Amino acid sequence: MLRTFEAGPWRTNCWILGAGQGSECIIVDPGMDALPRIREQVEALHLRPVAILLTHGHIDHMFSVLPVADGYDIPAWVHPADRDRIGDPFATMSPEANAMVRQLGVEFAEPSDVRELTDGVRLQLAGFDVTVRHAPGHTEGSVMFETDHDGTRTLFSGDVLFSGSVGRTDLPGGDPAAMDRTLRTVVLPMADDVVVHCGHGPSTTIGQERRSNPFLRAISA
C-alpha cells in the first residue's frame, strides 16, 4: 500500500508506505503542511507510523518533520551531511525561499529522535527491507531509498532523479561533479524495471529515464 500527496507550495511529494490497512507504515519526506494530510491517511487506514525517512534536508522535504516525528513518537532518519538543515534550514536555502519562510515565523528544531543514515545500510521498517543509497549532488547528504513494494523494486529518489530531469546543483550544497558521479555510479546501474517515486512530479522507471532523460543520455552516450 502506497499513498502520496503534494505538500505545500513547493508541491513536494510526501509518501506513506505500509503493508496494508491496519499496518505499520513509513513516512517519506513530510513537507510543508503535511501533518494534517498524514493524520487523515493514518486515521482512515488505521496505520501505525514507525519512522520518517528524509531523502535530504531541504526545507520543502522536511518542513513538518518535527511535529510528525514527535507527534507520533517516531525516529527521523537523515544522512549526517544534511542533519544540520533540520534545525537550521535557513543557512542553506536560496534567498527567495529564505525570505518566504522567515515571514511565516516558524521555528525549527530537531525532533527528539534523529538517527543517521549511511550508504548501503539496510533498514528493517514496517515490514520492508529498505536499502539506503547515498546520492550527493543536489545536497551533500541526499539519499535514495530502495525497497520492494508489491513485488516491484521501488526507489524513492527525492530530488536526485525526476521524470525527464535531475535535481538542481546550483543551490547551497549542490555539486555538479557529485551529481554526475551519482548518476553514473548509482542511478544508471539500476535495472530498467525499477519504479522511481520522485520528490516532485510524476513517478517513472529507470528504463524510461535511461531512454529519454537528457541528463542520463548525455552521460551514457
N, C-alpha and C positions, 0 to 999 in steps of 0.2 A: 504494500500500500504506500503510495507516494502522493502527497498533497503539496501544492505550491500556490503562492500568490505573490503579487508585486507589492513591495513595501516602500512607502514614502515617495517623495518627488523624484528620486533617482530611479524609481521603478526597479528596485533590486529584487531578484527572485529569492524568496525565503522558502526553504524546503522542509517538509516534515515527513520523515521516513519511519515506517513501522511495519510489522508483520501483518497487521490487520486490525480490525476493530477490537478494542479492549486490550491492545498490546502495549508494550513499552515502545518508545519512539525516540528518534534523534531529531534535533532541530539544527538545520544548516543555515547560517547567515541571517540572524534576526535583525533586519534593518530598521529604518525609521518607521514608527507607528506600527510595528509588527506585533506588539504584545496583544492587543485586542483580537487580532485575527488568529493568533496562535491559540489563545484561550478558547475562541469559538470552535476551532477544529478539535482541540484536545477534549473539550466537553462533549461535542457532538459525537465523537468517535470513541469516547471513553478511553483515551490514551493516557499513558504514564510517561512523561518526558524523563529521560535519564541522562542526557548530555546535549551540549551545544557544540557544534563544530564550526570553527571560523576559517574560511578559506584565506582570509587576510585581514589586516587591521584597519582598512579604510572605513570611514565613519558610516558610509551607506550600507555596509555589510554587518556592522557591529553596534549600531546606534542603540539597540534595545537589549544588548547582551546582559547588562547589569540587572534590569528588572526581570528579565526572563529567567536568568540563572538563579538569582536569589529568590525570586518568587516561587520557583519550583524546587529550590534547594538542590540544584544540579551543577556539575562542573562545566566550565567552558574551556575548550581545548583550542590552543593557538600556537603557532610557531614562535619560538623565543625572539626571533628577529623582528616580529611585529607586535610583541606583547606591549611595548611602551605606548602604542597607539590607543590601547583600550582606555588607559587612564588619562592620556593627554593627546587626543586626536588632532588638536589644533596645530601642533608643531609640524605635521606632515600633510597638511591639507592645502589645496590650491587657495589663493587669496579670495576667490569668489565664494567657494564653499565655506571658508573660514568666516567670512563676513555674515553669510546667511545663518549659519548655525549659532554664532555668537548672539545674534538677535533673538534667538529662542530662549536664551538664558538657562540652557541646560548645563548641569554639572556632571562630569564624567568621572568614573572611578572603576577600579577593577571589581568584579564580583568576588564573593567570599572564597570561591574555589576556582582558581585558574590553574590549568595543567598544560605543560608544554609538549609540543609535538616534535618528533624527529623524523627525518627521511627514512622511509621504509618500515616504520613501526606499524604493527598490526594491532588495531583496537577491536576488542570484543564488546559491542554495544547493541543493546536492544535486539539481540539475536543475529546481528550482522557482523561479518568479518570485514573491517574497514582498513584498507592499506593507505598510508599517507605518502604522497608524492611531493617532495619539496620542488617547487617550480618558480624560482625567483625570476624577476624581470619587471613585473608590474609593481611589486614591492619586494623587499629583501626576504620577507617571510611568507610569501604566497605559497600555498599548498593546494593540491587537488586530492580529493578523497575517492578512492576506487573501491567498489563493493559489488556484490551480486544482488540484483533486485528482480524477483520473479524469474530467475533463471537467466537473466541477461547481465552481462558485465556493464556496470554503470559508473560513470565518472562525474563527480561534482567539481566543475572546473573553476568556479569563482570567476575572476577576471583575467584568467590566463588565456582561455580559448573561448571564442564566441562563434556563432553561426556566421561564417563569412569574414571573420576578423579575429584579432587578438587584442589583449589588453594594452592600454596606453603605457608608454615608458617615459613620458615627459613630465610626470608628476613627481613630487619628492619621494625618493626611494626607488624610482624607476631606473632601469638599466637596460638599454637596447641589446648590449652584448649578452647579458644574462638571459634576456628573453629569447634571443637566438639560440643559446645553448639549451634552454628549456624545451623549445620547440623541436630541436634536433634530437635531443637525447631522452626526453621524457614523453613528449606527445607523439612524434612520428613513429616510434617503435610499437605503439599500441595497435591492437588488432582493429580491423575495419569495422567490426560489428559492435564495438564499444559504444554505448549510448552516452552522450555528453549532455549533462544538465548544466547550463551556463549561469553565470551570475546575473546576466541581463539578457533579455530577448529569448527566442525560442530554443528548444533543445535541438540537437543534431547528432551525428555519428562521426567517429574518427574517419571512416571511409568517405563520407560526404565531404568533410573538410579537406582530406588529402586530395580529393579530386578538384575541388572548386575554391577552396580558401586561398586567396592570392598570397598570403603570407607564408603558408605552408608550401605552396607550389614554388615560391621563389627560392626557398632553402633546400628543396628536394630535387630541383632541376639538375 
